[in-house]
Amino acid sequence: MDVNIKDFEGAIAELETIVRKLEEGDLALEQSLELYERGVRLSRYCHARLEEAERRIEVLGEGGELRPAPPALAAVGEDDGRDADAEPSRKGRRA
């Protein structure tokens, strides 16, 4: 892992800065490539930290014991084939 990446929040902030710079398009090719490579490393770091956090999620059981989150909870956020921009179903929603 890159020792220059301090934490998740810092990595996200740096990644956002890199994206802005690349979108502006005022960089030399070599500088763009270096920023892109750094962005990939930051993205991988963030993804790994999110997966680690997901594995650590614990749910308080009925008897008061701690147990790992159920697989259905771990799958939240994964692509389930639904359109993210589509209006959510009204079934089960409270007014």
KELUM-687545 format. One record per residue: residue number from 1; residue in one letter; chain; x, y, z of N, C-alpha, C in turn. Coordinates in steps of 0.02 Angstrom, whole numbers. Last residue first. Layout:
<rec><n>NUM</n><res>a</res><chain>A</chain><n_x>X</n_x><n_y>Y</n_y><n_z>Z</n_z><ca_x>X</ca_x><ca_y>Y</ca_y><ca_z>Z</ca_z><c_x>X</c_x><c_y>Y</c_y><c_z>Z</c_z></rec>
...
***
This chain:
<rec><n>95</n><res>a</res><chain>A</chain><n_x>-2281</n_x><n_y>388</n_y><n_z>228</n_z><ca_x>-2296</ca_x><ca_y>457</ca_y><ca_z>208</ca_z><c_x>-2273</c_x><c_y>507</c_y><c_z>258</c_z></rec>
<rec><n>94</n><res>r</res><chain>A</chain><n_x>-2165</n_x><n_y>258</n_y><n_z>196</n_z><ca_x>-2211</ca_x><ca_y>292</ca_y><ca_z>242</ca_z><c_x>-2221</c_x><c_y>363</c_y><c_z>219</c_z></rec>
<rec><n>93</n><res>r</res><chain>A</chain><n_x>-2156</n_x><n_y>127</n_y><n_z>79</n_z><ca_x>-2135</ca_x><ca_y>193</ca_y><ca_z>101</ca_z><c_x>-2188</c_x><c_y>223</c_y><c_z>147</c_z></rec>
<rec><n>92</n><res>g</res><chain>A</chain><n_x>-2205</n_x><n_y>9</n_y><n_z>30</n_z><ca_x>-2168</ca_x><ca_y>6</ca_y><ca_z>93</ca_z><c_x>-2144</c_x><c_y>73</c_y><c_z>117</c_z></rec>
<rec><n>91</n><res>k</res><chain>A</chain><n_x>-2197</n_x><n_y>64</n_y><n_z>-133</n_z><ca_x>-2218</ca_x><ca_y>9</ca_y><ca_z>-91</ca_z><c_x>-2174</c_x><c_y>9</c_y><c_z>-28</c_z></rec>
<rec><n>90</n><res>r</res><chain>A</chain><n_x>-2140</n_x><n_y>151</n_y><n_z>-218</n_z><ca_x>-2179</ca_x><ca_y>180</ca_y><ca_z>-163</ca_z><c_x>-2201</c_x><c_y>127</c_y><c_z>-114</c_z></rec>
<rec><n>89</n><res>s</res><chain>A</chain><n_x>-1973</n_x><n_y>133</n_y><n_z>-275</n_z><ca_x>-2041</ca_x><ca_y>106</ca_y><ca_z>-269</ca_z><c_x>-2076</c_x><c_y>139</c_y><c_z>-210</c_z></rec>
<rec><n>88</n><res>p</res><chain>A</chain><n_x>-1882</n_x><n_y>276</n_y><n_z>-333</n_z><ca_x>-1890</ca_x><ca_y>216</ca_y><ca_z>-291</ca_z><c_x>-1963</c_x><c_y>196</c_y><c_z>-287</c_z></rec>
<rec><n>87</n><res>e</res><chain>A</chain><n_x>-1853</n_x><n_y>322</n_y><n_z>-500</n_z><ca_x>-1888</ca_x><ca_y>339</ca_y><ca_z>-438</ca_z><c_x>-1897</c_x><c_y>275</c_y><c_z>-398</c_z></rec>
<rec><n>86</n><res>a</res><chain>A</chain><n_x>-1687</n_x><n_y>299</n_y><n_z>-566</n_z><ca_x>-1759</ca_x><ca_y>285</ca_y><ca_z>-568</ca_z><c_x>-1789</c_x><c_y>302</c_y><c_z>-500</c_z></rec>
<rec><n>85</n><res>d</res><chain>A</chain><n_x>-1554</n_x><n_y>311</n_y><n_z>-559</n_z><ca_x>-1591</ca_x><ca_y>373</ca_y><ca_z>-566</ca_z><c_x>-1666</c_x><c_y>362</c_y><c_z>-565</c_z></rec>
<rec><n>84</n><res>a</res><chain>A</chain><n_x>-1507</n_x><n_y>182</n_y><n_z>-554</n_z><ca_x>-1496</ca_x><ca_y>223</ca_y><ca_z>-495</ca_z><c_x>-1536</c_x><c_y>288</c_y><c_z>-499</c_z></rec>
<rec><n>83</n><res>d</res><chain>A</chain><n_x>-1596</n_x><n_y>45</n_y><n_z>-607</n_z><ca_x>-1571</ca_x><ca_y>110</ca_y><ca_z>-629</ca_z><c_x>-1566</c_x><c_y>155</c_y><c_z>-568</c_z></rec>
<rec><n>82</n><res>r</res><chain>A</chain><n_x>-1544</n_x><n_y>-116</n_y><n_z>-550</n_z><ca_x>-1593</ca_x><ca_y>-62</ca_y><ca_z>-553</ca_z><c_x>-1558</c_x><c_y>2</c_y><c_z>-576</c_z></rec>
<rec><n>81</n><res>g</res><chain>A</chain><n_x>-1446</n_x><n_y>-209</n_y><n_z>-536</n_z><ca_x>-1479</ca_x><ca_y>-207</ca_y><ca_z>-600</ca_z><c_x>-1531</c_x><c_y>-152</c_y><c_z>-606</c_z></rec>
<rec><n>80</n><res>d</res><chain>A</chain><n_x>-1377</n_x><n_y>-197</n_y><n_z>-423</n_z><ca_x>-1430</ca_x><ca_y>-247</ca_y><ca_z>-422</ca_z><c_x>-1472</c_x><c_y>-244</c_y><c_z>-485</c_z></rec>
<rec><n>79</n><res>d</res><chain>A</chain><n_x>-1216</n_x><n_y>-169</n_y><n_z>-375</n_z><ca_x>-1262</ca_x><ca_y>-160</ca_y><ca_z>-431</ca_z><c_x>-1314</c_x><c_y>-216</c_y><c_z>-430</c_z></rec>
<rec><n>78</n><res>e</res><chain>A</chain><n_x>-1206</n_x><n_y>-138</n_y><n_z>-199</n_z><ca_x>-1185</ca_x><ca_y>-173</ca_y><ca_z>-258</ca_z><c_x>-1236</c_x><c_y>-164</c_y><c_z>-313</c_z></rec>
<rec><n>77</n><res>g</res><chain>A</chain><n_x>-1272</n_x><n_y>-79</n_y><n_z>-96</n_z><ca_x>-1227</ca_x><ca_y>-37</ca_y><ca_z>-135</ca_z><c_x>-1201</c_x><c_y>-72</c_y><c_z>-196</c_z></rec>
<rec><n>76</n><res>v</res><chain>A</chain><n_x>-1273</n_x><n_y>-219</n_y><n_z>6</n_z><ca_x>-1302</ca_x><ca_y>-153</ca_y><ca_z>-6</ca_z><c_x>-1250</c_x><c_y>-111</c_y><c_z>-43</c_z></rec>
<rec><n>75</n><res>a</res><chain>A</chain><n_x>-1214</n_x><n_y>-336</n_y><n_z>43</n_z><ca_x>-1225</ca_x><ca_y>-326</ca_y><ca_z>-28</ca_z><c_x>-1254</c_x><c_y>-258</c_y><c_z>-44</c_z></rec>
<rec><n>74</n><res>a</res><chain>A</chain><n_x>-1215</n_x><n_y>-335</n_y><n_z>180</n_z><ca_x>-1151</ca_x><ca_y>-326</ca_y><ca_z>147</ca_z><c_x>-1159</c_x><c_y>-312</c_y><c_z>73</c_z></rec>
<rec><n>73</n><res>l</res><chain>A</chain><n_x>-1347</n_x><n_y>-369</n_y><n_z>201</n_z><ca_x>-1324</ca_x><ca_y>-302</ca_y><ca_z>219</ca_z><c_x>-1258</c_x><c_y>-287</c_y><c_z>185</c_z></rec>
<rec><n>72</n><res>a</res><chain>A</chain><n_x>-1347</n_x><n_y>-502</n_y><n_z>160</n_z><ca_x>-1391</ca_x><ca_y>-454</ca_y><ca_z>125</ca_z><c_x>-1369</c_x><c_y>-382</c_y><c_z>140</c_z></rec>
<rec><n>71</n><res>p</res><chain>A</chain><n_x>-1263</n_x><n_y>-567</n_y><n_z>253</n_z><ca_x>-1240</ca_x><ca_y>-556</ca_y><ca_z>184</ca_z><c_x>-1282</c_x><c_y>-505</c_y><c_z>147</c_z></rec>
<rec><n>70</n><res>p</res><chain>A</chain><n_x>-1268</n_x><n_y>-481</n_y><n_z>413</n_z><ca_x>-1292</ca_x><ca_y>-532</ca_y><ca_z>367</ca_z><c_x>-1270</c_x><c_y>-515</c_y><c_z>296</c_z></rec>
<rec><n>69</n><res>a</res><chain>A</chain><n_x>-1122</n_x><n_y>-440</n_y><n_z>509</n_z><ca_x>-1182</ca_x><ca_y>-419</ca_y><ca_z>472</ca_z><c_x>-1203</c_x><c_y>-473</c_y><c_z>424</c_z></rec>
<rec><n>68</n><res>p</res><chain>A</chain><n_x>-1071</n_x><n_y>-544</n_y><n_z>647</n_z><ca_x>-1059</ca_x><ca_y>-510</ca_y><ca_z>583</ca_z><c_x>-1124</c_x><c_y>-492</c_y><c_z>549</c_z></rec>
<rec><n>67</n><res>r</res><chain>A</chain><n_x>-1132</n_x><n_y>-503</n_y><n_z>811</n_z><ca_x>-1118</ca_x><ca_y>-552</ca_y><ca_z>759</ca_z><c_x>-1106</c_x><c_y>-514</c_y><c_z>694</c_z></rec>
<rec><n>66</n><res>l</res><chain>A</chain><n_x>-1146</n_x><n_y>-490</n_y><n_z>985</n_z><ca_x>-1125</ca_x><ca_y>-459</ca_y><ca_z>923</ca_z><c_x>-1110</c_x><c_y>-514</c_y><c_z>872</c_z></rec>
<rec><n>65</n><res>e</res><chain>A</chain><n_x>-1291</n_x><n_y>-522</n_y><n_z>1085</n_z><ca_x>-1224</ca_x><ca_y>-539</ca_y><ca_z>1061</ca_z><c_x>-1209</c_x><c_y>-503</c_y><c_z>996</c_z></rec>
<rec><n>64</n><res>g</res><chain>A</chain><n_x>-1420</n_x><n_y>-495</n_y><n_z>1119</n_z><ca_x>-1370</ca_x><ca_y>-449</ca_y><ca_z>1143</ca_z><c_x>-1300</c_x><c_y>-465</c_y><c_z>1120</c_z></rec>
<rec><n>63</n><res>g</res><chain>A</chain><n_x>-1512</n_x><n_y>-576</n_y><n_z>1060</n_z><ca_x>-1491</ca_x><ca_y>-594</ca_y><ca_z>1128</ca_z><c_x>-1438</c_x><c_y>-548</c_y><c_z>1156</c_z></rec>
<rec><n>62</n><res>e</res><chain>A</chain><n_x>-1521</n_x><n_y>-518</n_y><n_z>933</n_z><ca_x>-1579</ca_x><ca_y>-517</ca_y><ca_z>978</ca_z><c_x>-1559</c_x><c_y>-531</c_y><c_z>1050</c_z></rec>
<rec><n>61</n><res>g</res><chain>A</chain><n_x>-1366</n_x><n_y>-431</n_y><n_z>896</n_z><ca_x>-1415</ca_x><ca_y>-484</ca_y><ca_z>890</ca_z><c_x>-1470</c_x><c_y>-478</c_y><c_z>942</c_z></rec>
<rec><n>60</n><res>l</res><chain>A</chain><n_x>-1303</n_x><n_y>-295</n_y><n_z>816</n_z><ca_x>-1321</ca_x><ca_y>-319</ca_y><ca_z>882</ca_z><c_x>-1378</c_x><c_y>-369</c_y><c_z>875</c_z></rec>
<rec><n>59</n><res>v</res><chain>A</chain><n_x>-1187</n_x><n_y>-320</n_y><n_z>689</n_z><ca_x>-1256</ca_x><ca_y>-305</ca_y><ca_z>706</ca_z><c_x>-1271</c_x><c_y>-334</c_y><c_z>775</c_z></rec>
<rec><n>58</n><res>e</res><chain>A</chain><n_x>-1044</n_x><n_y>-245</n_y><n_z>618</n_z><ca_x>-1075</ca_x><ca_y>-294</ca_y><ca_z>662</ca_z><c_x>-1145</c_x><c_y>-272</c_y><c_z>680</c_z></rec>
<rec><n>57</n><res>i</res><chain>A</chain><n_x>-926</n_x><n_y>-225</n_y><n_z>495</n_z><ca_x>-993</ca_x><ca_y>-207</ca_y><ca_z>518</ca_z><c_x>-1021</c_x><c_y>-264</c_y><c_z>561</c_z></rec>
<rec><n>56</n><res>r</res><chain>A</chain><n_x>-809</n_x><n_y>-264</n_y><n_z>440</n_z><ca_x>-810</ca_x><ca_y>-252</ca_y><ca_z>512</ca_z><c_x>-879</c_x><c_y>-234</c_y><c_z>539</c_z></rec>
<rec><n>55</n><res>r</res><chain>A</chain><n_x>-828</n_x><n_y>-270</n_y><n_z>305</n_z><ca_x>-817</ca_x><ca_y>-333</ca_y><ca_z>341</ca_z><c_x>-822</c_x><c_y>-324</c_y><c_z>416</c_z></rec>
<rec><n>54</n><res>e</res><chain>A</chain><n_x>-834</n_x><n_y>-133</n_y><n_z>278</n_z><ca_x>-894</ca_x><ca_y>-176</ca_y><ca_z>268</ca_z><c_x>-887</c_x><c_y>-241</c_y><c_z>306</c_z></rec>
<rec><n>53</n><res>a</res><chain>A</chain><n_x>-703</n_x><n_y>-97</n_y><n_z>299</n_z><ca_x>-755</ca_x><ca_y>-70</ca_y><ca_z>343</ca_z><c_x>-818</c_x><c_y>-113</c_y><c_z>338</c_z></rec>
<rec><n>52</n><res>e</res><chain>A</chain><n_x>-644</n_x><n_y>-163</n_y><n_z>190</n_z><ca_x>-624</ca_x><ca_y>-180</ca_y><ca_z>258</ca_z><c_x>-677</c_x><c_y>-157</c_y><c_z>308</c_z></rec>
<rec><n>51</n><res>e</res><chain>A</chain><n_x>-704</n_x><n_y>-95</n_y><n_z>84</n_z><ca_x>-715</ca_x><ca_y>-167</ca_y><ca_z>92</ca_z><c_x>-698</c_x><c_y>-190</c_y><c_z>163</c_z></rec>
<rec><n>50</n><res>l</res><chain>A</chain><n_x>-650</n_x><n_y>33</n_y><n_z>107</n_z><ca_x>-723</ca_x><ca_y>22</ca_y><ca_z>110</ca_z><c_x>-739</c_x><c_y>-52</c_y><c_z>119</c_z></rec>
<rec><n>49</n><res>r</res><chain>A</chain><n_x>-514</n_x><n_y>8</n_y><n_z>86</n_z><ca_x>-536</ca_x><ca_y>29</ca_y><ca_z>152</ca_z><c_x>-611</c_x><c_y>19</c_y><c_z>160</c_z></rec>
<rec><n>48</n><res>a</res><chain>A</chain><n_x>-516</n_x><n_y>-28</n_y><n_z>-51</n_z><ca_x>-494</ca_x><ca_y>-77</ca_y><ca_z>-1</ca_z><c_x>-518</c_x><c_y>-58</c_y><c_z>69</c_z></rec>
<rec><n>47</n><res>h</res><chain>A</chain><n_x>-558</n_x><n_y>94</n_y><n_z>-106</n_z><ca_x>-599</ca_x><ca_y>35</ca_y><ca_z>-115</ca_z><c_x>-581</c_x><c_y>-19</c_y><c_z>-63</c_z></rec>
<rec><n>46</n><res>c</res><chain>A</chain><n_x>-449</n_x><n_y>176</n_y><n_z>-72</n_z><ca_x>-516</ca_x><ca_y>190</ca_y><ca_z>-45</ca_z><c_x>-561</c_x><c_y>129</c_y><c_z>-50</c_z></rec>
<rec><n>45</n><res>y</res><chain>A</chain><n_x>-347</n_x><n_y>113</n_y><n_z>-148</n_z><ca_x>-341</ca_x><ca_y>120</ca_y><ca_z>-75</ca_z><c_x>-411</c_x><c_y>129</c_y><c_z>-44</c_z></rec>
<rec><n>44</n><res>r</res><chain>A</chain><n_x>-397</n_x><n_y>132</n_y><n_z>-277</n_z><ca_x>-388</ca_x><ca_y>64</ca_y><ca_z>-250</ca_z><c_x>-383</c_x><c_y>65</c_y><c_z>-175</c_z></rec>
<rec><n>43</n><res>s</res><chain>A</chain><n_x>-391</n_x><n_y>272</n_y><n_z>-283</n_z><ca_x>-455</ca_x><ca_y>237</ca_y><ca_z>-291</ca_z><c_x>-451</c_x><c_y>167</c_y><c_z>-263</c_z></rec>
<rec><n>42</n><res>l</res><chain>A</chain><n_x>-253</n_x><n_y>294</n_y><n_z>-272</n_z><ca_x>-299</ca_x><ca_y>320</ca_y><ca_z>-221</ca_z><c_x>-366</c_x><c_y>284</c_y><c_z>-223</c_z></rec>
<rec><n>41</n><res>r</res><chain>A</chain><n_x>-209</n_x><n_y>232</n_y><n_z>-391</n_z><ca_x>-186</ca_x><ca_y>208</ca_y><ca_z>-326</ca_z><c_x>-232</c_x><c_y>231</c_y><c_z>-270</c_z></rec>
<rec><n>40</n><res>v</res><chain>A</chain><n_x>-276</n_x><n_y>314</n_y><n_z>-484</n_z><ca_x>-291</ca_x><ca_y>243</ca_y><ca_z>-482</ca_z><c_x>-269</c_x><c_y>214</c_y><c_z>-414</c_z></rec>
<rec><n>39</n><res>g</res><chain>A</chain><n_x>-214</n_x><n_y>437</n_y><n_z>-457</n_z><ca_x>-286</ca_x><ca_y>429</ca_y><ca_z>-447</ca_z><c_x>-306</c_x><c_y>356</c_y><c_z>-442</c_z></rec>
<rec><n>38</n><res>r</res><chain>A</chain><n_x>-86</n_x><n_y>410</n_y><n_z>-501</n_z><ca_x>-97</ca_x><ca_y>424</ca_y><ca_z>-430</ca_z><c_x>-170</c_x><c_y>415</c_y><c_z>-413</c_z></rec>
<rec><n>37</n><res>e</res><chain>A</chain><n_x>-115</n_x><n_y>396</n_y><n_z>-638</n_z><ca_x>-87</ca_x><ca_y>339</ca_y><ca_z>-601</ca_z><c_x>-97</c_x><c_y>349</c_y><c_z>-525</c_z></rec>
<rec><n>36</n><res>y</res><chain>A</chain><n_x>-157</n_x><n_y>529</n_y><n_z>-665</n_z><ca_x>-203</ca_x><ca_y>472</ca_y><ca_z>-676</ca_z><c_x>-180</c_x><c_y>411</c_y><c_z>-635</c_z></rec>
<rec><n>35</n><res>l</res><chain>A</chain><n_x>-40</n_x><n_y>600</n_y><n_z>-640</n_z><ca_x>-99</ca_x><ca_y>612</ca_y><ca_z>-599</ca_z><c_x>-149</c_x><c_y>554</c_y><c_z>-605</c_z></rec>
<rec><n>34</n><res>e</res><chain>A</chain><n_x>40</n_x><n_y>546</n_y><n_z>-743</n_z><ca_x>60</ca_x><ca_y>539</ca_y><ca_z>-673</ca_z><c_x>1</c_x><c_y>549</c_y><c_z>-626</c_z></rec>
<rec><n>33</n><res>l</res><chain>A</chain><n_x>-33</n_x><n_y>588</n_y><n_z>-856</n_z><ca_x>-23</ca_x><ca_y>516</ca_y><ca_z>-842</ca_z><c_x>-4</c_x><c_y>504</c_y><c_z>-770</c_z></rec>
<rec><n>32</n><res>s</res><chain>A</chain><n_x>-21</n_x><n_y>726</n_y><n_z>-844</n_z><ca_x>-87</ca_x><ca_y>695</ca_y><ca_z>-843</ca_z><c_x>-82</c_x><c_y>621</c_y><c_z>-826</c_z></rec>
<rec><n>31</n><res>q</res><chain>A</chain><n_x>116</n_x><n_y>739</n_y><n_z>-862</n_z><ca_x>87</ca_x><ca_y>759</ca_y><ca_z>-798</ca_z><c_x>17</c_x><c_y>728</c_y><c_z>-790</c_z></rec>
<rec><n>30</n><res>e</res><chain>A</chain><n_x>126</n_x><n_y>698</n_y><n_z>-996</n_z><ca_x>162</ca_x><ca_y>661</ca_y><ca_z>-943</ca_z><c_x>133</c_x><c_y>677</c_y><c_z>-874</c_z></rec>
<rec><n>29</n><res>l</res><chain>A</chain><n_x>47</n_x><n_y>797</n_y><n_z>-1063</n_z><ca_x>29</ca_x><ca_y>725</ca_y><ca_z>-1065</ca_z><c_x>62</c_x><c_y>688</c_y><c_z>-1007</c_z></rec>
<rec><n>28</n><res>a</res><chain>A</chain><n_x>13</n_x><n_y>944</n_y><n_z>-967</n_z><ca_x>52</ca_x><ca_y>907</ca_y><ca_z>-1017</ca_z><c_x>35</c_x><c_y>834</c_y><c_z>-1011</c_z></rec>
<rec><n>27</n><res>l</res><chain>A</chain><n_x>-151</n_x><n_y>1013</n_y><n_z>-937</n_z><ca_x>-89</ca_x><ca_y>981</ca_y><ca_z>-916</ca_z><c_x>-53</c_x><c_y>949</c_y><c_z>-974</c_z></rec>
<rec><n>26</n><res>d</res><chain>A</chain><n_x>-281</n_x><n_y>1060</n_y><n_z>-946</n_z><ca_x>-226</ca_x><ca_y>1107</ca_y><ca_z>-960</ca_z><c_x>-157</c_x><c_y>1078</c_y><c_z>-942</c_z></rec>
<rec><n>25</n><res>g</res><chain>A</chain><n_x>-399</n_x><n_y>991</n_y><n_z>-914</n_z><ca_x>-364</ca_x><ca_y>976</ca_y><ca_z>-976</ca_z><c_x>-306</c_x><c_y>1021</c_y><c_z>-993</c_z></rec>
<rec><n>24</n><res>e</res><chain>A</chain><n_x>-496</n_x><n_y>986</n_y><n_z>-816</n_z><ca_x>-479</ca_x><ca_y>1051</ca_y><ca_z>-844</ca_z><c_x>-440</c_x><c_y>1043</c_y><c_z>-909</c_z></rec>
<rec><n>23</n><res>e</res><chain>A</chain><n_x>-495</n_x><n_y>853</n_y><n_z>-778</n_z><ca_x>-552</ca_x><ca_y>878</ca_y><ca_z>-816</ca_z><c_x>-537</c_x><c_y>946</c_y><c_z>-848</c_z></rec>
<rec><n>22</n><res>l</res><chain>A</chain><n_x>-379</n_x><n_y>848</n_y><n_z>-701</n_z><ca_x>-382</ca_x><ca_y>810</ca_y><ca_z>-764</ca_z><c_x>-439</c_x><c_y>835</c_y><c_z>-808</c_z></rec>
<rec><n>21</n><res>k</res><chain>A</chain><n_x>-417</n_x><n_y>928</n_y><n_z>-593</n_z><ca_x>-360</ca_x><ca_y>947</ca_y><ca_z>-634</ca_z><c_x>-363</c_x><c_y>912</c_y><c_z>-702</c_z></rec>
<rec><n>20</n><res>r</res><chain>A</chain><n_x>-526</n_x><n_y>852</n_y><n_z>-541</n_z><ca_x>-536</ca_x><ca_y>921</ca_y><ca_z>-565</ca_z><c_x>-480</c_x><c_y>942</c_y><c_z>-612</c_z></rec>
<rec><n>19</n><res>v</res><chain>A</chain><n_x>-458</n_x><n_y>734</n_y><n_z>-505</n_z><ca_x>-512</ca_x><ca_y>732</ca_y><ca_z>-556</ca_z><c_x>-523</c_x><c_y>802</c_y><c_z>-584</c_z></rec>
<rec><n>18</n><res>i</res><chain>A</chain><n_x>-374</n_x><n_y>782</n_y><n_z>-404</n_z><ca_x>-346</ca_x><ca_y>754</ca_y><ca_z>-465</ca_z><c_x>-398</c_x><c_y>753</c_y><c_z>-521</c_z></rec>
<rec><n>17</n><res>t</res><chain>A</chain><n_x>-468</n_x><n_y>818</n_y><n_z>-308</n_z><ca_x>-424</ca_x><ca_y>869</ca_y><ca_z>-336</ca_z><c_x>-395</c_x><c_y>845</c_y><c_z>-403</c_z></rec>
<rec><n>16</n><res>e</res><chain>A</chain><n_x>-521</n_x><n_y>692</n_y><n_z>-277</n_z><ca_x>-565</ca_x><ca_y>744</ca_y><ca_z>-305</ca_z><c_x>-524</c_x><c_y>799</c_y><c_z>-339</c_z></rec>
<rec><n>15</n><res>l</res><chain>A</chain><n_x>-407</n_x><n_y>632</n_y><n_z>-222</n_z><ca_x>-436</ca_x><ca_y>605</ca_y><ca_z>-283</ca_z><c_x>-482</c_x><c_y>656</c_y><c_z>-316</c_z></rec>
<rec><n>14</n><res>e</res><chain>A</chain><n_x>-393</n_x><n_y>707</n_y><n_z>-106</n_z><ca_x>-341</ca_x><ca_y>710</ca_y><ca_z>-157</ca_z><c_x>-368</c_x><c_y>685</c_y><c_z>-224</c_z></rec>
<rec><n>13</n><res>a</res><chain>A</chain><n_x>-510</n_x><n_y>668</n_y><n_z>-39</n_z><ca_x>-499</ca_x><ca_y>738</ca_y><ca_z>-55</ca_z><c_x>-447</c_x><c_y>745</c_y><c_z>-110</c_z></rec>
<rec><n>12</n><res>i</res><chain>A</chain><n_x>-486</n_x><n_y>529</n_y><n_z>-25</n_z><ca_x>-544</ca_x><ca_y>553</ca_y><ca_z>-63</ca_z><c_x>-534</c_x><c_y>626</c_y><c_z>-84</c_z></rec>
<rec><n>11</n><res>a</res><chain>A</chain><n_x>-373</n_x><n_y>533</n_y><n_z>57</n_z><ca_x>-369</ca_x><ca_y>502</ca_y><ca_z>-9</ca_z><c_x>-426</c_x><c_y>525</c_y><c_z>-53</c_z></rec>
<rec><n>10</n><res>g</res><chain>A</chain><n_x>-424</n_x><n_y>590</n_y><n_z>173</n_z><ca_x>-372</ca_x><ca_y>625</ca_y><ca_z>135</ca_z><c_x>-365</c_x><c_y>598</c_y><c_z>64</c_z></rec>
<rec><n>9</n><res>e</res><chain>A</chain><n_x>-513</n_x><n_y>489</n_y><n_z>210</n_z><ca_x>-538</ca_x><ca_y>556</ca_y><ca_z>195</ca_z><c_x>-488</c_x><c_y>596</c_y><c_z>155</c_z></rec>
<rec><n>8</n><res>f</res><chain>A</chain><n_x>-424</n_x><n_y>379</n_y><n_z>232</n_z><ca_x>-477</ca_x><ca_y>376</ca_y><ca_z>182</ca_z><c_x>-499</c_x><c_y>446</c_y><c_z>161</c_z></rec>
<rec><n>7</n><res>d</res><chain>A</chain><n_x>-251</n_x><n_y>430</n_y><n_z>255</n_z><ca_x>-315</ca_x><ca_y>404</ca_y><ca_z>277</ca_z><c_x>-366</c_x><c_y>409</c_y><c_z>221</c_z></rec>
<rec><n>6</n><res>k</res><chain>A</chain><n_x>-122</n_x><n_y>442</n_y><n_z>188</n_z><ca_x>-130</ca_x><ca_y>443</ca_y><ca_z>261</ca_z><c_x>-195</c_x><c_y>412</c_y><c_z>285</c_z></rec>
<rec><n>5</n><res>i</res><chain>A</chain><n_x>-16</n_x><n_y>387</n_y><n_z>71</n_z><ca_x>-88</ca_x><ca_y>395</ca_y><ca_z>82</ca_z><c_x>-100</c_x><c_y>388</c_y><c_z>157</c_z></rec>
<rec><n>4</n><res>n</res><chain>A</chain><n_x>115</n_x><n_y>355</n_y><n_z>63</n_z><ca_x>99</ca_x><ca_y>426</ca_y><ca_z>59</ca_z><c_x>24</c_x><c_y>439</c_y><c_z>67</c_z></rec>
<rec><n>3</n><res>v</res><chain>A</chain><n_x>127</n_x><n_y>220</n_y><n_z>55</n_z><ca_x>139</ca_x><ca_y>250</ca_y><ca_z>121</ca_z><c_x>123</c_x><c_y>324</c_y><c_z>121</c_z></rec>
<rec><n>2</n><res>d</res><chain>A</chain><n_x>21</n_x><n_y>115</n_y><n_z>-30</n_z><ca_x>59</ca_x><ca_y>178</ca_y><ca_z>-36</ca_z><c_x>66</c_x><c_y>211</c_y><c_z>32</c_z></rec>
<rec><n>1</n><res>m</res><chain>A</chain><n_x>42</n_x><n_y>-59</n_y><n_z>0</n_z><ca_x>0</ca_x><ca_y>0</ca_y><ca_z>0</ca_z><c_x>44</c_x><c_y>62</c_y><c_z>0</c_z></rec>
***
